[in-house]
Amino acid sequence: MAYAPAELLAKTAPEARLREERSLRNMLLKYEAILENASIGIGFTRDQRFEHVNPRFEEMLGWPRGTLAGQPGYVVWRSRQEYAEIGAYVGPLLARGQCVDFEHEILRRDGGSFLARIRAKSVDPTHPTKGGTIWIVEDITEHRRSVEALRRAHDELEIRVRERTEALAEANARLRDEIAERETAERRIRHLAHHDVLTGLPNRRLLHKRLEQALGDARDSGGHAAVIFIDLDRFKTINDSLGHAVGDALLKAVAVRLTEVLRPGDTVSRMGGDEFVLVLGSAAGPDDATAVSDRLLECLSRPYEITGYSLRVTPSIGISVFPRDGEDAETLLSRADAAMYHAKAEGRHCFRFFTEQVHRASTQRLQLENELHGAVARGELLLHYQPRFDLIHRTFVAAEALIRWQHPTRGMISPAEFIPLAEETGLIHPIGRWVLEEACRQQRAWRERGFCPGSIAVNLSAQQFRSADLAGSVGSILGDAGIEPEAIELEITESTLMHDSGQTLATLQALASLGIRISIDDFGTGYSSLAYLKRFPVHLLKIDRSFVRDIPANTDDATIVRAITGLAGSLGLRVVAEGVENEAQVRFLQGIGCDEGQGFLFAPPMPADELERRFAHCGATRTPRAR
């Protein structure tokens, strides 16, 4: 949970809201001042066009202030062919999450050019085109001239040295200085080649060298070595909700704590993203790996104070041991990775050793991933529907569509098992489209038979929500199904709402213009604020089941649920409580003005024909509107 209950209440208070807004404005002003006064050119491009550049960028290129934004990327290159060649070089590097650094001639608007050092980094390596790219440009013309002048001066010095032996000592001193500078630069280059830019930890390349060395020592001594694979639980939620700057700061703090756990002879590396690897040398066996993993769980789970946020992340840890689990580096790394996934599957915040059971689970996971590719075409996916009930009148008012996978040999597979696979592999897009199409088709079929279940809520993944022309795709599906927009409700998570607020607002406004109702799912688990809810066109909040489970007995959860309900009421939003399982919860929710409930007390998810059979006599005649 992002905030303690008292903190959440404070966030809803007017004084806290004003402080938060002032802090946000001050932060934005600081960032704007940095960009406006930077001595280097900084630009942001998306879809091969400049979206924003700072004054220094336009000044270097000879563009009047405010005129370069919106221009295609090729205007700063000497030809479109050159632009294409640069793109062919830079694009794959950005897509791999690398920072590009090179020198090239840049075209001024007046037709002249200058030599520039150019650095580029993709905002989102998984979608380098859509996420956009940050470009940093520095005019090094004068620097290059200085270098050339220095070279000429050196040549002249050599001539003078030959002509005047009395200058030999001075020439030697200068030569020694140049050598020292060159060695310093080379050491820096070697360091960058083997270390992660963000955290300063050894990168994947250096990790492999250290691991091979540890394995060689273990073979020579007949001892052991261990690999510990660490992944931060729910780091993506923090990164999406609070932004990459906060996420990067958190990764740096995690790296510091990891180094504190190291013993002499151990190596810690950042593999990328929120994944880290420890190599335990010095004949480390299972007992050593257990002791280190216990310290990691304790050390990494303590709160992090990051830019005003008190953040908590926990690690999931997988362990492989040489020679028991493998003889080479790649095998040990892959098996530690598999053990880490097993730890996640068993509830996170724990460590697991690689075993044959883990191996079977890893193999099964790979097989499941392969089979998922054809699940849609083979007709193995289906939807179940869970009703939502008006809490005051105890009447059926809507339903949520929940995907299931009817596997031909394994039977019914939970979405918790295959949806993460779909998101990792990109299959979430065709699967998500199928879910929306099937829900619309079912809504049309029900209505043709006279059954009116109200609106059907369909979950959108974060990847779907950020796809181009989401509103156009949704409108096309509704048109093909022949149903009105009010018959469908789209659910997005709170963390999705907070990601890239400008694009989020544009997407939500486009959906709202179609007449689509928007629900915020799992509300209370992210980091959103009143300012965002006021700004975005949303209609309904769904309180996460983790807050509903222990009410009214748990006073902290009861306070949170009461605050969320009051917040929604003040904004004219309907509220749905998820996970309602007993009458005591219903009475509490009725008492605080919660509108709807969803949970096993009312009905579990069920196939479409069963929903129609059980509720045809009480089908919703209309969709409840926002207050």
Salt bridges, closest charged atoms under 4 A:
GLU36 OE1 - ARG65 NH2 2.18
GLU51 OE2 - ARG46 NE 2.79
GLU59 OE2 - ARG56 NH1 3.41
GLU82 OE2 - ARG78 NH2 2.78
GLU82 OE2 - HIS104 NE2 3.71
ASP101 OD2 - ARG117 NH2 2.45
GLU103 OE1 - ARG144 NH2 2.47
ASP124 OD2 - HIS127 ND1 3.61
GLU138 OE1 - ARG119 NH2 3.33
ASP139 OD2 - ARG108 NH2 3.91
GLU142 OE2 - ARG145 NH1 2.64
GLU148 OE1 - ARG151 NE 3.27
ASP155 OD2 - ARG151 NH1 3.33
ASP155 OD1 - HIS154 ND1 3.99
GLU158 OE2 - HIS154 NE2 3.56
GLU170 OE2 - ARG174 NH2 2.59
ASP196 OD1 - ARG270 NH1 3.17
ASP231 OD2 - LYS344 NZ 2.82
ASP233 OD1 - LYS344 NZ 2.82
ASP240 OD2 - LYS236 NZ 2.65
ASP240 OD2 - ARG466 NH2 3.36
ASP240 OD1 - HIS499 ND1 3.69
ASP266 OD2 - ARG263 NE 2.80
ASP288 OD1 - ARG263 NH1 3.59
GLU298 OE2 - ARG302 NH1 3.21
ASP325 OD1 - ARG324 NE 3.24
GLU330 OE2 - HIS208 NE2 3.33
GLU346 OE2 - HIS342 NE2 2.93
GLU346 OE1 - ARG352 NE 2.59
GLU371 OE1 - HIS407 NE2 2.43
GLU380 OE2 - ARG378 NE 2.61
ASP390 OD1 - HIS393 ND1 3.25
ASP390 OD2 - ARG574 NH2 3.98
GLU400 OE1 - LYS542 NZ 2.98
GLU417 OE2 - ARG410 NH2 2.78
GLU424 OE2 - ARG365 NH2 2.92
GLU437 OE2 - ARG433 NE 3.02
GLU438 OE2 - ARG441 NH2 2.71
GLU448 OE2 - ARG444 NE 2.74
GLU484 OE2 - ARG447 NH1 2.22
GLU489 OE2 - ARG388 NH1 2.96
GLU489 OE1 - ARG517 NH2 3.12
GLU491 OE2 - LYS542 NZ 2.80
ASP550 OD2 - ARG549 NE 3.90
GLU578 OE2 - LYS542 NZ 3.52
GLU583 OE2 - ARG394 NH2 2.95
ASP595 OD1 - ARG574 NH1 4.00
ASP595 OD2 - ARG627 NH2 2.64
GLU596 OE1 - ARG388 NE 2.68
GLU596 OE2 - ARG574 NE 3.04
GLU610 OE2 - ARG614 NH1 3.83
GLU612 OE1 - ARG449 NH2 2.82
